[in-house]
């Protein structure tokens, strides 16, 4: 059972890495500054970053060790999520590409919403 679970997790990581690469390309086409780095050719990990505004940064890390979403504003960490919660935040980030004309709520931090509009 544990070998099967480990293999399934590795497949999830590979799917996430490929999705992050595609999201990086799509966000760049929308005018955002992004980077997506992978280690080696086996697609086992990635570091994805996107600058949403001048001082608003998203960093998403995925590897065999875990999955982390970190949101940074003015050099301060606003939010850090792991696992399924981190993956769920990618949906909101991808909405920027899907609905470029709408404001997207990326984070609701301390009753203060940060809206993105291009």
C-alpha positions in Angstrom: 0.0 0.0 0.0 2.8 2.5 0.9 4.6 2.0 -2.4 1.4 2.7 -4.3 0.8 5.8 -2.2 4.3 7.0 -2.8 3.9 6.4 -6.6 0.6 8.3 -6.7 2.2 11.3 -4.8 5.1 11.4 -7.3 2.5 11.5 -10.1 0.7 14.4 -8.4 4.0 16.2 -8.1 4.7 15.7 -11.8 1.3 16.9 -12.8 1.7 20.0 -10.6 5.1 20.8 -12.1 3.8 20.6 -15.6 0.8 22.8 -14.6 3.1 25.3 -13.0 5.1 25.5 -16.1 2.0 26.1 -18.2 0.7 28.7 -15.7 4.0 30.5 -15.8 3.8 30.8 -19.6 0.2 32.0 -19.5 0.8 34.6 -16.8 3.8 36.0 -18.7 1.6 36.4 -21.8 -0.8 38.4 -19.5 2.1 40.7 -18.6 3.2 39.3 -15.2 6.8 38.5 -14.3 7.1 34.8 -13.5 9.7 32.1 -13.1 9.4 28.4 -12.9 12.5 26.3 -12.2 12.7 22.5 -12.1 15.6 20.3 -10.9 16.8 17.8 -13.5 14.8 16.2 -16.3 12.7 13.9 -14.1 10.2 16.6 -13.1 10.3 15.8 -9.4 10.2 19.3 -8.0 9.7 23.0 -9.0 9.9 26.5 -7.7 7.3 28.8 -9.2 7.2 32.6 -8.5 5.0 35.3 -9.8 5.1 39.0 -9.1 1.5 40.2 -9.0 2.3 43.9 -8.3 5.4 45.8 -7.4 5.7 44.4 -3.9 3.2 41.4 -4.0 4.8 38.0 -4.7 3.6 34.5 -4.8 5.9 31.5 -4.3 4.8 28.0 -4.8 7.2 25.1 -4.1 6.5 21.4 -4.9 8.7 18.4 -4.3 8.8 15.0 -2.7 9.1 16.8 0.6 5.9 18.7 0.3 3.8 21.4 -1.3 3.9 25.0 -0.1 2.2 28.3 -1.1 3.7 31.5 0.3 2.3 34.9 -0.3 4.6 37.9 0.4 3.6 41.6 0.4 6.1 44.4 1.2 8.7 41.8 2.2 6.4 40.3 4.8 4.8 36.9 4.7 1.1 37.2 4.5 0.1 33.6 4.2 1.7 30.2 4.1 -0.3 27.2 3.1 0.7 23.6 2.6 -0.7 20.5 0.9 -4.2 20.6 -0.5 -4.8 24.2 0.7 -1.7 25.3 -1.3 -2.9 23.6 -4.4 -6.3 25.1 -4.0 -4.8 28.6 -4.1 -3.5 27.8 -7.6 -7.1 27.9 -8.9 -7.5 31.5 -7.8 -4.2 32.4 -9.4 -5.2 30.7 -12.6 -8.4 32.8 -12.7 -6.2 35.8 -13.5 -5.5 34.1 -16.9 -9.1 32.8 -17.4 -10.8 36.1 -16.5 -8.3 38.9 -17.2 -11.0 41.7 -17.2 -12.2 40.9 -13.7 -10.7 41.7 -10.3 -9.5 38.6 -8.6 -9.4 38.2 -4.8 -6.1 36.4 -4.2 -6.0 36.8 -0.4 -8.3 37.9 2.3 -5.8 38.8 5.0 -6.9 40.4 8.3 -10.2 41.6 6.8 -8.2 43.4 4.0 -8.8 42.1 0.5 -6.1 42.5 -2.1 -7.6 42.9 -5.6 -5.7 42.4 -8.8 -6.8 44.0 -12.0 -4.7 44.3 -15.1 
